Amino acid sequence: SSDLINMIRFLTEEDYPPFNFTGADGQLQGFNIDLARAICAEIGASCTIQPRRWDLLLPALDSDGGDAVIASHRIDADLRRRFEVSAPVYRVPARFAGRRDGLIRAVDTATLQGRTIAVVGGSRHEAFLNAVFPAVKIERHATTERALEAMRRGQADLAFGDGIAVSFWLNGSESLDCCSFIGGPFTESRFFGEGAGIVMRLGNGELRQVIDFALWRISRDGRFAKLYLKHFPVPFY
């Protein structure tokens, strides 16, 4: 029934690289921008993509200032109650990072017993460690960057946090190329949520179905993987 949808007005935020940001040429670019264009191409609709301040995105949707927001909104019960939400565009796993010259190469309960893990205090990452790795020593920090810095300096054996934030840090200058992901991604949704989705006005179920179908087609034939690797040279999965 996508014949009825020939135009989608996407809204995004312009300062969250590499998801959405304004490039040197003044044009919007990023993972979410490329994905919005791929969705429109898939369903044969013409598209506009307008930037708004983060706190104005959902109000703009409510006041019909756009049809769909593609800006990394985390899916939760509250968002679902107020809006139509697409299937997850990506999930945000939790990851361990450690020094390349460190001794820890795997993450399991035996290996981590008694080890010091730097983590954001009071976060869902700390809650996960308490539940799954109760024998570790937890060192609490105010931010993911501080936890990673403590690990880099050898004050903690590993750091644990949001896979996207950790991937940015590993890839950036702050890390001094010291470190890498250790072990695989943890995606337990009761700790780390369902992922991020595209948000539409409540009652606009037809647009949601069309977008979900487009997302399915884009991921099935490998286009999604290409987009992902283009924007995330150190994949967070």
C-alpha positions as CSV (number, residue, x, y, z in Angstrom):
1,S,0.0,0.0,0.0
2,S,3.0,2.3,-0.3
3,D,1.4,3.8,-3.4
4,L,-0.4,6.1,-1.0
5,I,2.9,7.3,0.5
6,N,4.8,9.3,-2.1
7,M,6.4,11.9,0.2
8,I,8.0,11.5,3.6
9,R,9.2,14.6,5.6
10,F,12.0,13.3,7.8
11,L,13.3,15.2,10.7
12,T,16.7,14.7,12.3
13,E,19.2,16.4,14.7
14,E,22.3,17.9,13.2
15,D,25.0,17.4,15.9
16,Y,25.4,13.7,16.7
17,P,28.1,12.4,14.4
18,P,28.4,10.0,12.8
19,F,24.6,9.4,13.0
20,N,23.5,12.9,11.8
21,F,25.6,16.1,11.4
22,T,26.2,19.0,9.1
23,G,29.2,18.4,6.8
24,A,31.8,20.9,5.8
25,D,29.7,21.7,2.7
26,G,26.7,22.6,4.9
27,Q,24.8,19.5,3.9
28,L,23.3,17.0,6.3
29,Q,25.1,13.7,6.4
30,G,25.6,10.6,8.5
31,F,24.3,7.1,9.0
32,N,20.7,8.2,9.7
33,I,20.6,10.5,6.7
34,D,21.9,7.8,4.4
35,L,19.3,5.3,5.9
36,A,16.4,7.8,5.4
37,R,17.5,8.2,1.7
38,A,17.7,4.4,1.3
39,I,14.2,4.0,2.8
40,C,12.8,6.6,0.3
41,A,14.5,5.0,-2.6
42,E,13.2,1.6,-1.6
43,I,9.6,2.7,-1.5
44,G,9.9,5.1,-4.4
45,A,8.9,8.2,-2.3
46,S,10.4,11.6,-2.5
47,C,11.9,12.8,0.7
48,T,12.9,15.9,2.6
49,I,15.2,15.7,5.6
50,Q,15.1,18.8,7.9
51,P,17.3,19.4,11.0
52,R,15.8,20.5,14.3
53,R,17.2,20.8,17.8
54,W,17.0,17.5,19.7
55,D,14.3,18.8,22.2
56,L,12.1,20.1,19.3
57,L,12.0,16.9,17.3
58,L,9.1,15.1,18.9
59,P,7.0,18.3,19.4
60,A,7.5,19.0,15.6
61,L,6.1,15.6,14.9
62,D,3.1,16.2,17.2
63,S,2.4,19.5,15.4
64,D,2.7,18.0,11.9
65,G,6.0,19.7,11.2
66,G,7.2,16.3,9.8
67,D,6.2,12.7,9.3
68,A,9.1,10.7,10.8
69,V,12.0,11.4,13.1
70,I,15.2,9.5,12.4
71,A,17.6,10.6,15.1
72,S,18.5,7.6,17.3
73,H,15.6,7.8,19.7
74,R,15.9,4.8,22.2
75,I,12.8,2.6,22.1
76,D,11.0,2.2,25.4
77,A,7.5,1.7,26.7
78,D,7.0,5.5,27.1
79,L,7.9,6.2,23.5
80,R,5.7,3.4,22.2
81,R,2.8,4.8,24.3
82,R,3.1,8.3,22.7
83,F,4.2,7.5,19.1
84,E,4.3,4.8,16.4
85,V,7.9,3.4,16.5
86,S,9.6,1.4,13.8
87,A,11.5,-1.8,14.2
88,P,14.9,-1.1,15.8
89,V,17.3,0.5,13.3
90,Y,20.2,-0.6,15.4
91,R,20.7,-2.0,18.9
92,V,23.2,-0.5,21.3
93,P,25.3,-3.3,22.8
94,A,27.5,-3.0,25.9
95,R,31.2,-3.8,25.3
96,F,34.4,-4.3,27.3
97,A,37.5,-2.5,26.3
98,G,41.1,-3.2,27.4
99,R,44.7,-2.3,26.7
100,R,46.2,-4.1,23.8
101,D,49.2,-5.0,26.0
102,G,46.9,-6.3,28.7
103,L,46.6,-9.9,29.7
104,I,42.8,-10.2,29.4
105,R,41.8,-11.6,26.1
106,A,38.4,-13.1,26.9
107,V,35.5,-12.1,29.2
108,D,33.9,-14.8,31.3
109,T,33.3,-15.2,35.0
110,A,36.5,-17.1,35.7
111,T,38.8,-14.7,33.8
112,L,37.2,-11.6,35.3
113,Q,37.1,-12.8,38.9
114,G,38.8,-10.2,41.2
115,R,39.5,-7.9,38.2
116,T,38.8,-4.2,38.4
117,I,36.3,-2.9,35.9
118,A,35.8,0.9,35.3
119,V,32.2,1.8,34.7
120,V,29.8,4.7,35.0
121,G,28.4,4.6,38.5
122,G,24.7,3.9,38.8
123,S,24.4,3.0,35.1
124,R,22.6,0.0,33.6
125,H,26.2,-1.1,32.8
126,E,27.0,-1.3,36.5
127,A,23.7,-3.1,37.1
128,F,24.6,-5.7,34.4
129,L,28.1,-6.3,35.9
130,N,26.6,-6.8,39.4
131,A,24.1,-9.3,38.0
132,V,26.3,-11.2,35.6
133,F,29.9,-10.8,36.9
134,P,29.4,-10.5,40.7
135,A,33.0,-11.4,41.5
136,V,34.6,-8.3,39.8
137,K,35.7,-5.1,41.6
138,I,33.8,-2.2,40.3
139,E,35.4,1.2,40.0
140,R,32.8,3.9,39.5
141,H,33.2,7.0,37.3
142,A,31.1,10.0,36.3
143,T,31.4,9.4,32.5
144,T,32.3,6.6,30.0
145,E,35.3,8.7,28.9
146,R,36.6,8.8,32.5
147,A,36.2,5.1,32.9
148,L,38.0,4.5,29.6
149,E,40.8,6.9,30.7
150,A,41.2,5.0,34.0
151,M,41.6,1.8,32.1
152,R,44.1,3.3,29.7
153,R,46.2,4.5,32.6
154,G,46.2,1.0,34.2
155,Q,44.0,2.0,37.1
156,A,41.5,-0.6,36.0
157,D,41.9,-3.9,34.1
158,L,39.0,-3.2,31.8
159,A,36.3,-0.6,31.1
160,F,32.7,-1.5,30.4
161,G,30.1,0.7,28.7
162,D,27.9,1.7,25.8
163,G,29.3,0.1,22.6
164,I,28.9,3.3,20.5
165,A,30.6,5.6,23.1
166,V,33.4,3.1,23.5
167,S,33.8,2.7,19.7
168,F,34.1,6.5,19.3
169,W,36.7,6.7,22.0
170,L,38.8,3.8,20.6
171,N,38.7,5.4,17.2
172,G,39.5,8.9,18.5
173,S,42.6,10.7,19.6
174,E,41.9,10.4,23.3
175,S,42.7,6.7,23.3
176,L,46.3,7.2,21.9
177,D,45.6,3.9,20.1
178,C,46.1,2.0,23.3
179,C,43.2,-0.3,23.4
180,S,40.6,-2.4,21.7
181,F,37.3,-4.2,22.4
182,I,37.7,-7.4,24.4
183,G,35.1,-10.1,24.0
184,G,31.8,-9.8,22.2
185,P,28.7,-7.5,22.5
186,F,26.2,-7.9,25.3
187,T,22.7,-7.1,24.0
188,E,20.4,-8.2,26.9
189,S,17.4,-5.9,26.3
190,R,16.3,-5.8,30.0
191,F,19.5,-4.0,30.7
192,F,20.4,-2.3,27.5
193,G,17.0,-1.6,25.9
194,E,15.5,-2.5,22.5
195,G,17.7,-0.2,20.4
196,A,16.9,2.9,18.5
197,G,14.0,3.5,16.1
198,I,12.3,5.8,13.7
199,V,9.4,7.7,15.4
200,M,6.1,8.7,13.8
201,R,2.8,10.2,14.9
202,L,0.5,7.9,16.8
203,G,-2.2,6.5,14.4
204,N,0.1,6.6,11.4
205,G,0.4,2.9,11.4
206,E,0.5,2.7,7.6
207,L,3.7,4.8,7.4
208,R,5.2,2.6,10.1
209,Q,4.5,-0.6,8.2
210,V,5.9,0.8,5.0
211,I,9.1,2.0,6.8
212,D,9.5,-1.4,8.6
213,F,9.1,-3.2,5.2
214,A,11.8,-0.9,3.7
215,L,14.1,-1.5,6.6
216,W,13.7,-5.3,6.2
217,R,14.5,-5.1,2.5
218,I,17.5,-2.9,3.0
219,S,19.0,-5.2,5.7
220,R,18.2,-8.4,3.8
221,D,20.2,-7.6,0.7
222,G,23.3,-6.2,2.4
223,R,22.7,-2.5,1.9
224,F,22.3,-1.9,5.6
225,A,25.7,-3.6,6.4
226,K,27.4,-1.4,3.8
227,L,25.9,1.8,5.3
228,Y,26.9,0.6,8.8
229,L,30.6,0.0,7.9
230,K,30.8,3.3,6.0
231,H,30.0,5.2,9.1
232,F,31.5,3.0,11.8
233,P,35.1,2.0,10.9
234,V,35.4,0.4,14.4
235,P,32.0,-1.4,14.4
236,F,30.4,-1.3,17.8
237,Y,29.1,-4.9,17.4
